[in-house]
Amino acid sequence: MLDVSDQISLLGPYQRLMDEICRDYPKLDQEQWIEEIAYQLRDNLTPQEILQTIIQVTVEKTSIEEPEWQFVAARLHADVLYQEAAKNRGYDAAQKYGDFAQLIHTLTKQGLYGAYLLESYQLDEIIELSKVIQPDRDKLFNYIGLKVLSDRYLVRDFDQQVMELPQERFMIIAMHLALNEQDRVGWAKKFYDVLSKLEMTVATPTLANAGKPLPQLSSCFIDTVDDSLWSIYQTNAATAQVSKFGGGVGIYLGKVRSKGSKIRGHKGASGGVIPWIRNYNNTAVAVDQLGVRQGAFAIYLDVWHADILDFLNLRTNNGDDRLKAHDIFPGVCIPDLFMEKVKARETWYLFDPHEVREVMGFSIEDSYGEEFEKRYQACVAHPELTKVEIPAIEIMKRIMISAFETGTPFIFFRDTVNRANPNKHLGMIYSSNLCTEICQNMSATELISEELEDGVIITKTKPGDFVVCNLSSINLGRVRSYDDLARIIPIQMRMLDNVIDLNIYPVKQAEYTNKRYRAVGLGTSGYHQYLAEHQIAWESPEHVEEADRLFEELAYHAIRSSMQIAKEKGAYPLFSGSEWETGEYFERRGYTSERWQKLREEVKKYGMRNAWVLAVAPTGSTSLIAGSTAGIDPVYAKFFVEEKRGAIIPQTAPNLTAKTTWYYKEAHRIDQKWSIEAAAKRQRHIDQSQSMNLYITPETSAPEFLHLYIKSWESGIKTIYYVRNQSLEVEECVSCSS
């Protein structure tokens, strides 16, 4: 056993680094820190084990009183990365970062970077960009942020040895997203600047795959299934390819006939949607994204579909397990009429969509608003149409029971979504994606013909609107004024738009849709941090007012940036006839000020580069990397502990100080009416939707819970993501993190 002096002497090689770090954090007690580390040291530890002990002791000192320790631990972890990279790449660790050009050549030769980087950038350009890399920006990371980045996203060789460092990852992303720019070096510098300062984050597929041989950069994909065996399995094949490349999946199944429906005139032959959902469940589990995690599928069904009651039991613990799909995330599409029936405690009717088409000559799901209500009432009144009569409140109770037990179903208020759709001239929005923030036109791919020519089977299909989510989030935690929004958003929008052209697409119909609409989803992280640092209480009128002002500012700069890119590169191909062109988009939202009216005229003249521009994703892992709060969510706690790979990692709310602590009220202690009111103000400015969670506790009564749903609908919120019960853990969506 070592005595104290011997233990402290083991820290000799690290003393200089520890002294250097502590100079940046003078309030921390360095002597006590060293004593605590020394107490943990023992005989025969390797230098790497000593350093890991130092890091673990340091990170465990993180507390509400001394949150800075998580940044000290990050600096130590960064030093581990510098040493490993230097050893693996053959340079002196004292310089932290090695030769960037050599790194690109090495990883390209090894097949870890795509050849397109060296084909596009000359050596002198790469050297110029390497001079822009700023290692000191690694100091912005807290421990969990740097650990997540290094464990999941930094490029390692085939022996899992660190090759790439954080600022190099950011520069590779910047170079990739600038590939098609005329001034690619200039734009790469701008992209790197906002990324490396953690002022914005890209989606996790972009973070993981940019610069690599198979650069699938988009987050989620949404497909529509027609009522045919070919379409059901075509979607299965397409979504399997999407999942293989790391994309999340959304599937609208409302057109598929219900249980007991006719097949080729034979009554009672159909097994309904549940067997197909179980099939998609198997695909999600089987296509496990290189063993990293299983695929993630959300499936949406309309609340008038005859199979809705079985659908609402998919993940619950009661009922026949042969009707379960525990790995699927269910979502329910709800019209205004249903919510009105719930409030009035009136009857609701369920229909088979196939029989509706056969008897009525229309598809009830292909309409919304007043037209839907006319069609629904016509179905109710038709004497030959099979229907199931059930109190609307009973279905709502089933939704609430499932949500209380499982956190799902997700909720999609279809009339609200479609009324606000700026591209309703071209189609319908039937459902959302895996994280409920995407609302874009949807349609099923159709089989045209299958022919045998010279021994080759040629299949011709008409591509539907296969939705692609291209996501990125501005870190509001680093926004000090609206001037920051005006500086960051034009750069961010250009990066998002470039994803569309630089992406590889798992299926052709996704590429077809993405290039016709060029839809993007600029969102936010660090929302609660922004409020705390501006000393705005969550439960206050000031919060609601700031939500309105802030997101109007975000919308203005996002729309203006899209217009400016359209002026340079052309509008999206389907711009003509949109509410962007007619100006109805601006009228609908009451944008009447002088600057908005000027922008309206510019949009009419030059067009929009992107059919949709805003969508607020959950930002789970990327907000950790950025050191901000997730999405638009309040914090779970000011201080909490995570266990990752056997290590205990304490964390605090971002920038937790004596001033901000009073503004970090925990999610489950917040009166949800304030969250709904703020979400409603934000929604006015978001052309798609926002991943908004409701937080309940075991003490939340059924009437209180119901009121949250009704208030959300009445307030004009488009979608509800998880219901986060305090006693329930729900799975996070990684794909949409941005």
N, C-alpha and C positions, 0 to 999 in steps of 0.2 A: 504493500500500500504506500502510495506517495504522500509525503507531507505537503503542507500548503505551499511552501516555497518552491518545491519541485513541481507541483502542479502549475503554479503560475509561470515557472520557467518554460513549460511546454508551450506557452502562448507567445514566446519570444518571436518566432517567425511571423506572427500575425499582429504584433503590437503596433507596428507602424500603420498598418491598414486600420486597426481599431482606433488609433489616435486620430487619424485623418478623418474618419467618419464622425467621431465624437465632436470634432471641432465644428461640424455643421449642426450639431444638436447639443449646445452647451448646457441646457437645462437637465440633461440626463446624467445620472450618477455613474460615472465610468468605473470608479473604484469598486462599488458594490457589484456592478456588472461583471467585472473581472473575477471577483471572489466567487460569485455564483457559478461562473463557467468553470473555474478551477476546481470547485467542489465536485463537478461532474466528471472530471478527467481521471483516468486510471492508467495502469501500466499497459504497454504494448499497443497503444493506439497508433494507427497510421496517420500521416499528415492529413489525409482526406477525412478520416474519422474525427480528428480533432476539430477541423473546420466545420464539419456537420454538427458536432456537439455545440460549438460556438453559435451556429445559426439557430439550432433548436432552442437553446437557452434564451437567445435573444428574442426570437419570435414569441416565445411563451411569456415574456415580460410585457407584451402588449396589453394595455388596459385602457379603460376610459380616462384615467388620470395621466397616463403616459402612452398615447397612441403612436408617438414617433418611433417606438421600437420596431414597428413593422417596416419602417423605411430603413432603419439600420440593418435589419435582417435582409432586406432586399439588396442592399449594397454588398453585403457579405455573399449572398447567393450570386450576384453578378460577378463577383471575383472568382467564384467557382467556375462559372461559365467561361470567363476570360482565360483561366488557366487551362481548362479542358480544350477550348477551341485552339489555343496557342499550341498545345501539345499535339493535337490531331492535325493541325495545318502547318506545323513546323515554323513558328515564329516566337519571338520573345514575348512572354506574357506581360511584361512591364508596359508594353505599348497598348495593351487591352485589345485593340482591333488590328487585324492583319491586313494583308493586301486584298482589296475587294475584287479587283480584276482577276487576280489569280483564283480567288474563291469561285467566281462565276465560271472560269475555264475548268476548274477541277470538278465542280458539281455537274456541269454540263457533260463532261466526259464520262462521269459516273452514271449519267442518266437520271440524276436527281433534279436538275433544272432542264427546262425545255430549250432546244437549240435555237428557238426564235429570239432569245435575248441577244446572243452573239451575232445572229444574222441581222439584227436590227440596229444594234449599238456598236459604233466603232470603238476601238481601244481608247482613243483620246477622249471620247464622250464618257466612257465608263470611269476613266481616271478623274475627269472633271466632276462627275457625280460622287465619286468616293471622297473628294475633298469637302463635300457638303455634309457628309455623315458626321453627326455630333454624339460621340460616346457619352458625354455628360448628361444627355437626355435620358440615359438609363436610370439616373437618380430620381426621375419622376415616378418610377414604379414603387408600389408597396410590395410586400413580400408575396402575398397571394397572387397579385397581378403578374409579377415576374415569373412566379412558379408555374402558373397556368400557361403563360406564353411559352416558356422554355420546355415544359413537359409535352405540350400538345402541338405547337405550331412551328418552332424553330426546326430547320432542316437538319436531320442527323444522317449519318451514313448507314450502310446496311448492317453494321454492327451496333447501331444505336448510339454512336459517338457524336457529340455535339460538333457541328461544323459551322453553322450559321449563328450569328449573334443578333440581339434584338433590333438594333438600328439597321443592320443589313437586311433583316426580314422586311422592315418598313421600306427600305430603298428598293428592294426587289419588287414589292407590291407597286410602288410608285412607278418604277420603270415599266412594269407590265402594263399598267393602266394608261401609260403615256405612249405606248407603242405606235399608235396610229396618228398621233398628233404631228403636225408639220414641225413645230418646235418641241420635239419630244423631250429634249434635255431640260428646257425651260419649265415645261409642265411637270416633269418628273421631280424637279426641285420643289415646286409648289406642293405637289402631292405629298412628298416626303415631309415637308415642313409641318403640315397640319396633322399628319399621322404621328410623327415622332414627338410632337408636343402633346399628344393624347387629346387633341381638340376634337377629334372625330375618330370613329372606328369603322372599319369595313365589316361586312358580314363574315361569319366564320368560314364559309367555303372560300371566300376571297382571301382571307387571312391565311388559310391552310394551303390553298392550291395555286395562288398567283406565282408565276415564274416556273411552275413545274410542268412536266411533259403533258399532263392531262388537266388543263386549267378549267375545271368546272367551278364557276365563280358565283353561281346563283344559289339562293337559299331554299326556296320552296317552289313546288310545281302543283298545279291544280288541274284535274281532268274531270270531264263530264261523261257519264256513262249512259249510253242509249239503251233502250229496252230490247237488246238482242244478245244472243250468246257470243257472237263475234265481238261486239263492243265491250261486253263484260271482261272477256279474256284479253282483248286488245289493251284495255286499261291496265289489266294485271301485268302484262308484259312491259308496257311503257313505264309504269310506276316502279317496276322492279329495276329497270335501267336507271331511273332517276335515283332510287335509293342506293343503288350500287355506287353512284358517284357522290353520295353524301347529301342529297337533297331531301328535304321533308316533303311529304305528300298530302294533298287534300283531294278528296274524291266526292263528287256530288252523285248520289245514287237515287235521287227522287223520281227519275223517269222509269226505273225498273219496276215491273209488276209485282204485286204483293202476293202473300201466301194464299193459295187457293184460287188464284186467277187462272184463266184459260191459257192453254198453250196449243196453238193450231186448232182451236175450237173445242179442245177437251177440257171440260170443267174440272176445277180443283187440282189441276196438274202442277201448278207452280209452287215451288218451295218458298217463294218470297225472297226478300233481300238478305235475310240472316245467313243462309249458306254461302252467299257470295262475299259477305262481310268476313265470315270466318276464313274464306279462301284468301282474301286480302290480308287478314291477320297473319296467316301462315307465311305469306310473301314478306311481310314486314319483319318477321322473326328470322326467316331464312336468309334474306339478303341483308347481311349484317355489317356492311360497310367496312370490309377488310378486318372484321373481328373487333373493331373499335367499339361499336355499339350497334344494336339492332336498328332496323329502319323504323321510322315514325310516320304513321298514317292516321290522318283525321278523315272521318267519313260523315257526311251530312245527309240528313233526311228531313223531308217536310213534315210539319206537325199534322197535316191532314192525311198523310200516307197511312194506309190500313195496317202497316207493320210497325207503326210508331211505338206501341206499347212494348213489344218485344225488343225493339231498338233501344229503348230507354233502360232496359235491364242488361245490356251488353256487358257492363263492367261491375254490376252489383253482385253481392254475395248470395242473393236469394234467387230461387228459380232453377230451371233445368240447365245444367252446365253445357248441354249440347246446343244451347242457344246463346252461349257466351262468346265473347271475343275480347279477352282481358287486355290485349296489347293495342287495341284500337282506341282512338280518341273520338268519341261521338260528338256530333254537333247537330243542333235542331234549327231548322229554318222556320221562322215565325212571322206571319203577316200581322198587320194592325188588327184585322178583324178578330183573330184569335185572342189577342190581348183585351180587346173590347168585350168579348164573350166571357173571359176570365173575370174581368171587373164586374160585369153584370150578373155573374153566376148563371150563364145561359148554356145551352146545349151546343156541342161541337160535333161535326160529322167527319168520319174517316172514309176515304175512297181508295179504290184500286186505280192507279194512273192509267193502266192499260185499258180497263173497262171504260174509263172516262173518255179516252181517245176514240174507242170503238163506238160508243153510244152517242157521245156528245159532239164528236168531230173536232175537238180541240184538246190541247194539253193544258190543264189547269195551271201547271207550274210555269208556263210560258208567259204569264201575265203578273202584274203587280198593281197595287193601289185599287182604284175604282174598277178597272177592268177585271182584276182578280175577283173582287167582291161580286160582280155580276155573274162571272162564271161559276163561282162557288155556290151562289144562291140558285143558279140554274141547275146545278148538280143536285142540290138538296131537294129541289122541287120536282125533279124528273122521277116519275113513278117506276121506271124500269131499271134505274141505276142502283146497284147494291151499295148500301151505306151502313156504317156502324155509328150508332148514336151514343154519345158519352158526354157527361158534363165537362165543359172546358176546364173547370177547376180541378177535376180529377187528373187530367193529363198534366196540368201544371204541378199538381202534388207529386206526380211521378218524376217530373223533371227535378223538383226540389229534393226529393228523397235521393235520387241518383247523385245530384250535386253535393248533397250533404255527406254522402258516403264516399264518393269517388272524386269530387272536384269537377266532374263533367256531367252533363253535356255542355259544350260551348254553345253560345246563343248567337243567332244571326237574324237580326230584324230586317227581313228582306225588303219591305216597302220603303223603310227609311234609307236603305242602301241604294235602291234603284232610283228613287226620286232624286237623290243627290249625284247620280252617275253622270259625269260630263260627256260620256260617250254612249248614251242610251240610243243614239241614232243607229248604232251598229249591233245592238244585242242586249242580252239580259245578264244579270249577275245572280246566279243561283245560290252560291255559298261562298265561304271564305276558305282560308288555308289552315295549316296546322297551328298557327298562333293567332288567328282571327284578325290580323291587321290588313290583309289583302282583299280588295274588292274590285275585280276587273271582269270584263265581259267573258262569258264562257259558252262553249258549245262542243258537242261531241264530234269526234272524228268519224267519218262515214266510209264504209267499204264501197268502192265503185265497181271494181271487177277483179277477177283472178283468172289469169289465162296462162296457158302453156305454149311457149314459143321456143322452138328449137331446143327442147330439153330443159328450158329454164322457166320456172314459175314466176310470172310477173304479177304482183299485187298492186293495184292502184287504189289509193284512198284520197278522200277529200279532207284535208286537215281541218280540225275544229279550232276553236280558241282555247289552246292549252296554255294556261296561265303560268307565267314565270315571275318569281319575286326577286328583284334586284335591290338589295337593301344596304343601308349605311346609316349610321347614327351620329349626330353632332353631340358632343359631350357638354351638356349645359353646366356641368360642374366647373368647367374652365371658361365659361362665358362671363365676362365681367360687365359687358354692356352690349347694347344692340349693335354697336359698331362691329363687335366680334362676329355677329351673325352675318352682317353684310360682307365681311372679309372671307369667312370660312365657307359659307353655303355655295357661292359660285364655283369654288374649287371642288367642293364635295359633289355638286350636281354633275360636273364634268366627269369626274371619276365614275360616278354611277352610270352615266350615259355611255361611257367607253366600255363598261362591263358587257353591254349588249353585243358589241361587235367583236370583243376579244374572247368571249366565252366559248367553250365547247358545249354542245348540247347533247344530252343523253338520247333524245328522240327528236326527229325532224319537225314534228308539229310544234314542239316548244320553240324551236328556232324561228319557224314561220310566224308564230304569234308574237314572239318577242320583237321581231324586226318590223312587224306591221304597226304595233302599238308603242314600242319603245318605252314601256312603263317602268318607272322606278319607284322606290319607296324610301324617301329621306325621313328618318325618324330622330328620336332623341334618347339619350341616356342622361343620368345625373339630374333628373327633374327635382327629386326631393332635396338633393344637395344644393341645387340652385335656390330653392326656396329658403333653406336653412341659412345659406350664406348671405342671402338678401334679407334675412330676419323676417320672413313671412310665415306665419303659423298656418299649418295645413287646414285647420278648422277655423277659417276666417273669411269674411267677404274679400279681404285683400288678396287671398289666394285665388279666388274665383276671378277677380278682376285681372290679376296678373296672368292667369292662364289664358284669358281672352287676348290680352295685349301681346303676350309673348308669342303665341301661336299664330296670331295675325302677322306678326313680323316674320316668323319662319315661313309662312305661306307666301308672303309678298316676295321674299328673296328667292324662294324655290321656284316660283312661277316666273319671276323675272329672269332668273338664270336659265331656265328652260327656253324661254323666248329668245334670249341672247344666243344660245347655242343653235337654235333653229335659224336665226338670222344668218349665222355663219355656215351651218352644215345642212340646213333644210328641216322642215317640220316632219313629224311622224306621218307616214303615208296615209293614214285614215283621219287626218285632222279635219278635212272638209265636212261641214255639217255638224261638227261637235259643238257643245255648249261653250267651249273655249272660243270658237270662231264667232258664234252668234252673240256672245257676250252674256248669255243667260247664266253662265257660271258665276259671274261677278254680281249680277242682279240678285240671284238667289241668296247670296251671302251678305247682301247689303254693303258691298264694297263701293261706296259712293264718293270717297275723298278724292282730292285732286290727283294724288299719286296713283291711286288705283284706277281712276278713269284714264289716265295717261297710259298705264300699263295695259289696260283693256284694249285700247286702240292699237298699241304696239303688237299685242298678241293677235289681234285681227289681221294686222298687216303682215307680220313675219311668221306667225304660227307658233306652235309649241313643239319642242323637240320630243316631248314625252306626254303620252296620253293621260297618265296619272303621275303625280310627283311626290305625294306624302303618304307615309304609312309608319306608324310607331310600333316597332317590334319589341319583344321582351328584353333583349340584350343581356342574357344571363352571363355567359363567360366573357364576352367582350367588355362588359361594364366592370367586371373584376379586373381585367387587364388595364383598363383606363382608370381604375381607382375611383369609380363613380357609383352612384346608386343605379339600380336597374330600371331601364325604360322610364315609364311614368309612375312607377310604384313607390309607395312609401317604404321606409326601411322596416325590416322585421324587428330589429333590435338595434340599440346603439352599440351594444357589445355582444358578440356571440363567438362560439368556437366551432370550427369545422375540423373533421378528421379526414385527411386525404393521404392515402397510401400509408396508413399507420401513424402519420405525424399529426400532432395536435396544432392547429393553426388558429389562434385567436385573431379576431378582426374587429374593427370599430367602424362606425359610420364615417364616411369621408370627411376629412378636415374637421374632426370633432374637437371643439374648443369650449371654453366656458361660455362663449356667446352662442355658438351654434347648437349646443346640446339641448337648449330649451325648444328648439324648432324641429328636432328629430323625434316626433311622436311616433311610436311604433304602430305598425299597420293594423294589428288586431285591437288596438285601443282607440282607433279613429272612428268617429261617427261617419258611417259610409255615405250619408247624404252629401257631405262636403266633397267626397271623392267623385260622386256622381255629378254634382253641379259643376265641378271643375272639368270633368271629362266632357260634359255637354258643351261647355264653352270652347274647349279645344276642338271638339268634333266639327264645329262650324267651319273651321279653317283647314281640316284634314280631308282631302278629296277621297281617300280610302278610309281606313279605320285605325284603331289603336288597341293594342293588347292590354285591355283593362281588366283587372281582377277585382272581384268582390271578396272582402274579408269578413268572415263570420266566426263566432265562437260557439261552443256547445250550449251556451246560454241564450243564443239567438232564437227567438220564438218563431214559429211557422208564419204568423201574420207579419212579423218584422221582415222575415226573409222574403216573403212574397212581395212586400212593399218595395224592396230593393229592385226586384225585377221590373215591377210596374213603373217605378220612378225612373229607372234607366230608359225604358221604352218611351215614356212620356217626355223625357228630356231630350230625345233625339239621338241617343247613343246608338251606334250601328251594331256593335258586337260586344259580347261579354266572353272573356277568356275563362280562366279557372274561377271557381268558387273555392277560396282557400280557407278551409276550416282549420281552426287553431289546433285541433287534435288530429289533423290529417296531413300527411306528406304527399305532394303530387310530383309527377315527373316533369322535369323542365324540358323545354324544346331547345335543342342545341342548334339545329339547322338555321333557325331564324335569328339567332343572336347576331347583333350587328352594332 
